[in-house]
Structures are given as structure tokens and as C-alpha cells.
Amino acid sequence: MVTRFIRPKNLSQKMMRVIFSIYLGVTLLITSMQFLTEYMKTQDSILNELKQLEETIRGPISTSLWQYNQNQVNSLIAGILKLPIIQGVDIFDKDGKNTIYERIYSPASAPLSIFATTSDLKWSLNGESVLLGSLVLYSSSEVILDRVLFGFSLMAITEIIKLSVLFWLFVWAFDRYLATPLKELMSQVNEVQMNQDVSKRINLSNMEYNELIELQNHMNSMLSAIEKNRERLLEDEQAKRSWLEDAVAKRTEELQISNEKLEKLAKNDSLTGILNRGSFFEAARHLLILCKRQKSPASFILMDLDNFKMVNDTYGHFSGDKVLVHFADTIHDLLRESDLFGRLGGEEFGIFLSDTGMDEAFHLADKLRKAISHATIEVDGKTITYTVSIGIESSELEDYSIDELFKRADLKLYGAKEKGRDYVER
Ligand SMILES: Nc1nc2c(ncn2[C@@H]2O[C@H](COP(=O)(O)OP(=O)(O)OP(=O)(O)O)[C@@H](O)[C@H]2O)c(=O)[nH]1
């Protein structure tokens, strides 16, 4: 109990320490005052007792002194000294000389305070009073304390028992009604904090409605507010995220479309929409390698519009462009999906045919030539006709590279032009 009092472990014990320290202080003050009053009262009562004793023994001592009976005086003094309130006895003769000096304590262990009663010893002779000396009876503070302390020790024991019982009763009451619910409240709040779970609610067990329940309700309202706030923030964040995702997806799609356009622009001829020279040769080179690996033939058809300068000069550059577009569309419609078709520059076009030998290529080229020479186009109300010369080379005969195929096809084309144009040279 003492250790718990000095080093309290919980709130109720701390409160008890404060309350009981105050209680102890007040009790000590009141008890000290009571003790002082009791001490004074006891001292008065002992003085009275000494006086009564003097009254009683003055006669026999005076008689013994008158009769010079020292033995009787001594035995009377010895009897007096046995009384518990007597600490010493002095007898003085009529001249003030100390004839008897008796103390029940040694000089070394003298009591703190000594008090005494003095009375004259007289003898009556023929109606006259003769002074024989004086009698002094001593008592001390120890006698008073002996009496007072007995009563007070009983009081102190009662007080200690009362204090201990009260202390534990108060500790129990504070524990039951304050410390334990507070501990429970703290542990539940701590759990919410540790798990970051604001959906949880504080629920104190076995509690009547009081300030703690009010505190619990306030905390729960606070948790509800936090939970709502968090949900709103989450919704906002989700909305922002999906908006961001949509924006990114849209942007990615736009970028993809732009890339595709850029790629197409880089690969295709801007006027006719078919492959440009660079991408045509790149693809043709790749296809030729595949044909060689599969040991199958490939053919290169090189086409050049005849007298195109004249078309431009006669109908204008714009009409010339229309002719180029018409040519590309017409040829494109007559080719297979797998045939490679590109504009190699100006009015020069190329076709690369995989798995196709010279005969087949010639057959196709002539079909194309005829289709062009029979075609007419209307531009600004004017009818334009034009022809194409074609040179063909095939990899069937030699292991040509794409550049060699092209060069040789160009020579054939030159031959076709030489032969009067609108002609296919193989
Ligand atoms: N309208 C138009 N003309 C072009 C384009 N590219 C080249 N040309 C013209 O095509 C003409 C080609 O002329 P030439 O090389 O002399 O050949 P050609 O007149 O067709 O005569 P041959 O090839 O010998 O039959 C030039 O006048 C160029 O300006 C183009 O994109 N649009």
C-alpha cells in the first residue's frame, strides 16, 4: 500500500494520493491540537493529584519529623515514590536545608520538563503552629505523556485502520467508475488510430449515462465526420483519376492517329497516296529477299508516262497532277493486294511482283498499258488521253539485287520509249 501510495500507477491511485495527503495533513493538524489540549488538561489533573497527595501525607510526615522518627519518614517517602505520578520528593527543614532528596530517575535520563507542588510542614503545639520545613513533590512530562499517549495510540490505530479501508474503497470506486472506463476508452481510441479504421465506433461496456458516455458520443460523431470526409475525398480522387485516365487515353489515341498519319506521310506519296520511292524500294528489297529464300521468281515493272511534259504544257500543271492521280488509281485497281506499287519520281512508277516470272509480268504490264491507253479523263471540261511505256525485268534468269533489277528495267523502259512509246519491253 505504501509503495502504491508513493509511486501510484494509475489515475485512481494518483487521485487517492492527493486526497489522502490532504486528509492526512488535516488529520495531523487537528490531532496535534487535540494532543496539546489533552496534554495541558492532563498536566492540571496531575497537579491536582499531587496536591491531594500532599494533603494526605503532610500530616504523617509532620508527625514523624516532630518525633524525630527518621525511619518512619523514610518509609513514608518510599511509599510515595512508588506512586506512578511521582518522579521525586524533597524535604527541606525550616532553615531551607534539603534534608531528603529522592529521585526515581538518574541525572543522565532526566525528563524534559519537571513540575512540582510545595507545601509547608507544620506541627500544632498548644494551639500554636510550629514550622518544621517544607515538602516538595515532583512529577514530569513523561507521566503526562504516558497517560496521553495511551489514549492517542488507540486513536492513531483506529485512524490508520479507517484510512486504509477508506483508501482501498476509494481506489476501488475510482477504478470502477473512472479509471477502468478511461482505460477502455483509450484502448479503443488507440485501436482506431493504429488501424486507421475510421469506420469503427467507440463502445464503452457497462456504462450508465455520464460524462464519459458523452465523450464517447462526441468521439463517434467526430469519427463519422472524418469517415464521410474521407469517402468524399476518395470519390473526388477516383473521379479525378478516371478523368485523368480518359484524358490520357484520348491523348494516346490522338498521338497514335498523328503517328499513323506521320508514318503514312513518310511512307506515301502526297499526290497519289501510293508508296513513295523510299518505302517502295525498302519493301521491294525485303520481298526480293523472301522470294530468293523461297526460290521463287520476282519481277520489276517500271512505267513512265509518255510525253508528259506535253500534257503539262497543253493542259496545265494542275491537269498534269490529275493525270498522275488517275494513272495511279487505274493501275492500283488492276493490281493484286500482294503487289507492291509506288511512285518512283515525277511521272515514273514501279510495280514489284513477288512469285511472278517474266511471262506473267509481261501479261500484266500489257494489260495495264492497254487500260491506260484506252482511258480518258475529264479535267475542266477537256478530255485528256495519255499512254505509258513499260520496261520489265525478272529475277528469274539471274540472281539480281533490287537495284540491278531496277537498272535493267530502266533499260527496257528506255527501249520501249525507243520503240515509239505505248509499248511494253521485256
Ligand atoms: N503536273 C506534274 N508534272 C510533273 C510532275 N513531276 C514531273 N512532272 C513533269 O513531267 C515532265 C517529264 O518530262 P520529260 O522527262 O521530258 O519526259 P516526257 O515529256 O514524259 O517524255 P518521255 O518520257 O520521253 O515520253 C516534266 O515536264 C515535269 O515537269 C508532277 O508531279 N506533276
The ligand as a Gaussian input file, in Angstrom:
#p B3LYP/6-31G(d) Opt

LIG

0 1
 N        1.978000      18.011000    -113.307000
 C        3.061000      17.388000    -112.866000
 N        4.103000      17.264000    -113.675000
 C        5.210000      16.627000    -113.286000
 C        5.312000      16.098000    -112.004000
 N        6.540000      15.503000    -111.885000
 C        7.177000      15.661000    -113.056000
 N        6.381000      16.349000    -113.933000
 C        6.659000      16.743000    -115.259000
 O        6.793000      15.605000    -116.057000
 C        7.561000      16.011000    -117.204000
 C        8.510000      14.945000    -117.585000
 O        9.040000      15.301000    -118.829000
 P       10.172000      14.551000    -119.512000
 O       11.149000      13.981000    -118.564000
 O       10.755000      15.412000    -120.596000
 O        9.510000      13.348000    -120.247000
 P        8.258000      13.245000    -121.135000
 O        7.775000      14.547000    -121.579000
 O        7.219000      12.392000    -120.455000
 O        8.760000      12.470000    -122.334000
 P        9.114000      10.945000    -122.410000
 O        9.346000      10.462000    -121.030000
 O       10.336000      10.832000    -123.198000
 O        7.953000      10.315000    -123.005000
 C        8.230000      17.356000    -116.850000
 O        7.654000      18.402000    -117.612000
 C        7.924000      17.502000    -115.381000
 O        7.737000      18.872000    -115.057000
 C        4.211000      16.257000    -111.128000
 O        4.206000      15.847000    -110.008000
 N        3.126000      16.902000    -111.623000

